[in-house]
């Protein structure tokens, strides 16, 4: 038996067949979330969605259980973990589109899509050999079909994509996948692809990064360089956003906060 039960109900705000009544949602121990609140189209919207839902749940949690109950799982770092997990789930959903309907990814509970219009495709070059990346495939009737990166096959050497934080590592990660059509990863293995990547994003030897356990197998690297006059403030903006529960890449830190941090730590960053 439980003394307290808290319900989270997902429903559609526009579909009358799945809409939950306002009366049910008014109960103190019920939090109603609409499908529309879970939609996102890019990384920025994903961060904003997780942050909004976290704050909504925090408000209701405190209302129901009391503010004295310390919920560590609502910490900022756990919000970031949620973003990484949702991002990984979205990638798995794309990868499962072509799998049979009976196939299931046990980690995320994603079923195979049985093929269809959303099939991820790879185009060959004119000689018919080798895999070549296209940004999209134009359809005869209009529109386009976006191809998605795949796991590397054959003798492809993994390289470190190394940079100081704030040099555009995330943008480079996306560009490498877009241009090569191959998976990329990072030193913390957030997308859990392990060695099945063409590059490993890392900030090592900065304390925000590390070497992967299979470092001895990586014999090359590309170094992403940005003017320190821009990179260091950009890194601080990221720190400021996390500390203040702000969406990632949403705004610049106040000048006085930057000056305080700069005078205290900029030299060590250099």
ABEGO torsion letter per residue (X at the ends): XBABBBBBBBBBAABAAABBBAAAAABAABBBBBAAAABBABAAAAAAAAAAAAAAAAAAAAAAAEAABBBAAABAAAAAAAAAAAAAAAAAAAAAAABBAABBBAAAGBBBAGEEAABBBBBBBAAGBEBBBBABBBBAAEEBBBBBBBBBBEBBBBBBBBBBBGAGAAAAAAAAAAAAGBBBBBAAGAAGAEABBABBBBAOABAABBBBAAAAABABBBBBBBBAAAAAAAAAAAAAAAAAGBBBGABBBBAAAAAAAAAAAAAAAX
